[in-house]
Amino acid sequence: MKINDRQIRRIAEACFRGLKAQKVITFKEKEEVVMRRAEEIIRADFAREQELDKEVMRMLDDLEKQNSGEFQRYKMFPMLKKRLAKEKKIIL
Protein backbone atom coordinates (compact mmCIF):
# COMPACT_ATOMS: atom_id res chain seq x y z
CA MET A 1 0.00 0.00 0.00
CA LYS A 2 1.33 3.42 -0.91
CA ILE A 3 0.96 6.11 1.68
CA ASN A 4 2.30 9.66 1.77
CA ASP A 5 3.85 11.64 4.63
CA ARG A 6 0.66 13.57 5.30
CA GLN A 7 -1.31 10.34 5.77
CA ILE A 8 1.37 8.95 8.07
CA ARG A 9 1.20 12.11 10.19
CA ARG A 10 -2.58 11.82 10.42
CA ILE A 11 -2.33 8.19 11.54
CA ALA A 12 0.14 9.09 14.29
CA GLU A 13 -1.95 12.07 15.39
CA ALA A 14 -5.10 9.95 15.54
CA CYS A 15 -3.35 7.33 17.67
CA PHE A 16 -2.02 9.91 20.11
CA ARG A 17 -5.33 11.76 20.25
CA GLY A 18 -7.13 8.54 21.19
CA LEU A 19 -4.55 7.56 23.78
CA LYS A 20 -4.59 11.03 25.34
CA ALA A 21 -8.40 11.07 25.43
CA GLN A 22 -8.37 7.78 27.33
CA LYS A 23 -5.60 9.13 29.60
CA VAL A 24 -3.37 6.12 29.04
CA ILE A 25 -0.35 8.06 27.81
CA THR A 26 1.87 10.78 29.21
CA PHE A 27 4.90 12.21 27.46
CA LYS A 28 8.35 12.39 29.02
CA GLU A 29 9.66 14.09 25.88
CA LYS A 30 8.19 16.91 23.87
CA GLU A 31 5.14 15.77 21.95
CA GLU A 32 6.72 16.74 18.62
CA VAL A 33 9.72 14.47 19.28
CA VAL A 34 7.43 11.56 20.10
CA MET A 35 5.30 12.33 17.04
CA ARG A 36 8.35 12.26 14.74
CA ARG A 37 9.43 8.93 16.21
CA ALA A 38 5.95 7.48 15.74
CA GLU A 39 5.98 8.65 12.12
CA GLU A 40 9.35 6.95 11.59
CA ILE A 41 8.01 3.70 13.02
CA ILE A 42 4.88 3.85 10.85
CA ARG A 43 6.96 4.66 7.76
CA ALA A 44 9.31 1.73 8.48
CA ASP A 45 6.35 -0.61 8.90
CA PHE A 46 4.91 0.38 5.52
CA ALA A 47 8.35 0.01 3.92
CA ARG A 48 8.57 -3.49 5.38
CA GLU A 49 5.21 -4.35 3.84
CA GLN A 50 6.36 -3.00 0.46
CA GLU A 51 9.41 -5.26 0.64
CA LEU A 52 7.09 -8.16 1.42
CA ASP A 53 5.02 -7.28 -1.67
CA LYS A 54 8.16 -7.27 -3.83
CA GLU A 55 9.18 -10.66 -2.48
CA VAL A 56 5.72 -12.08 -3.17
CA MET A 57 5.85 -10.69 -6.72
CA ARG A 58 9.23 -12.38 -7.30
CA MET A 59 7.79 -15.65 -6.02
CA LEU A 60 4.78 -15.26 -8.30
CA ASP A 61 7.08 -14.63 -11.27
CA ASP A 62 8.95 -17.85 -10.52
CA LEU A 63 5.71 -19.81 -10.06
CA GLU A 64 4.31 -18.40 -13.29
CA LYS A 65 7.40 -19.54 -15.20
CA GLN A 66 6.98 -23.04 -13.80
CA ASN A 67 3.19 -23.21 -14.34
CA SER A 68 2.51 -20.96 -17.31
CA GLY A 69 -0.79 -22.51 -18.32
CA GLU A 70 -3.45 -21.89 -15.69
CA PHE A 71 -1.68 -19.63 -13.22
CA GLN A 72 -3.85 -16.95 -11.58
CA ARG A 73 -1.70 -14.27 -9.96
CA TYR A 74 -4.60 -12.36 -8.44
CA LYS A 75 -5.65 -15.42 -6.43
CA MET A 76 -2.15 -16.44 -5.42
CA PHE A 77 -0.94 -13.00 -4.31
CA PRO A 78 -3.05 -12.66 -1.12
CA MET A 79 -2.41 -16.27 -0.14
CA LEU A 80 1.35 -15.99 -0.52
CA LYS A 81 1.42 -12.59 1.18
CA LYS A 82 -0.47 -13.88 4.22
CA ARG A 83 1.78 -16.91 4.49
CA LEU A 84 5.01 -14.92 4.19
CA ALA A 85 3.75 -12.25 6.59
CA LYS A 86 3.02 -14.92 9.17
CA GLU A 87 6.47 -16.49 8.70
CA LYS A 88 8.22 -13.13 8.99
CA LYS A 89 5.95 -11.97 11.83
CA ILE A 90 4.64 -8.95 9.90
CA ILE A 91 1.23 -7.72 10.94
CA LEU A 92 -0.86 -6.71 7.95
C-alpha positions in Angstrom: 0.0 0.0 0.0 1.3 3.4 -0.9 1.0 6.1 1.7 2.3 9.7 1.8 3.8 11.6 4.6 0.7 13.6 5.3 -1.3 10.3 5.8 1.4 9.0 8.1 1.2 12.1 10.2 -2.6 11.8 10.4 -2.3 8.2 11.5 0.1 9.1 14.3 -2.0 12.1 15.4 -5.1 10.0 15.5 -3.3 7.3 17.7 -2.0 9.9 20.1 -5.3 11.8 20.2 -7.1 8.5 21.2 -4.5 7.6 23.8 -4.6 11.0 25.3 -8.4 11.1 25.4 -8.4 7.8 27.3 -5.6 9.1 29.6 -3.4 6.1 29.0 -0.4 8.1 27.8 1.9 10.8 29.2 4.9 12.2 27.5 8.4 12.4 29.0 9.7 14.1 25.9 8.2 16.9 23.9 5.1 15.8 21.9 6.7 16.7 18.6 9.7 14.5 19.3 7.4 11.6 20.1 5.3 12.3 17.0 8.3 12.3 14.7 9.4 8.9 16.2 6.0 7.5 15.7 6.0 8.6 12.1 9.4 7.0 11.6 8.0 3.7 13.0 4.9 3.8 10.8 7.0 4.7 7.8 9.3 1.7 8.5 6.4 -0.6 8.9 4.9 0.4 5.5 8.4 0.0 3.9 8.6 -3.5 5.4 5.2 -4.3 3.8 6.4 -3.0 0.5 9.4 -5.3 0.6 7.1 -8.2 1.4 5.0 -7.3 -1.7 8.2 -7.3 -3.8 9.2 -10.7 -2.5 5.7 -12.1 -3.2 5.9 -10.7 -6.7 9.2 -12.4 -7.3 7.8 -15.6 -6.0 4.8 -15.3 -8.3 7.1 -14.6 -11.3 8.9 -17.9 -10.5 5.7 -19.8 -10.1 4.3 -18.4 -13.3 7.4 -19.5 -15.2 7.0 -23.0 -13.8 3.2 -23.2 -14.3 2.5 -21.0 -17.3 -0.8 -22.5 -18.3 -3.4 -21.9 -15.7 -1.7 -19.6 -13.2 -3.9 -17.0 -11.6 -1.7 -14.3 -10.0 -4.6 -12.4 -8.4 -5.6 -15.4 -6.4 -2.1 -16.4 -5.4 -0.9 -13.0 -4.3 -3.0 -12.7 -1.1 -2.4 -16.3 -0.1 1.4 -16.0 -0.5 1.4 -12.6 1.2 -0.5 -13.9 4.2 1.8 -16.9 4.5 5.0 -14.9 4.2 3.7 -12.2 6.6 3.0 -14.9 9.2 6.5 -16.5 8.7 8.2 -13.1 9.0 6.0 -12.0 11.8 4.6 -9.0 9.9 1.2 -7.7 10.9 -0.9 -6.7 7.9 
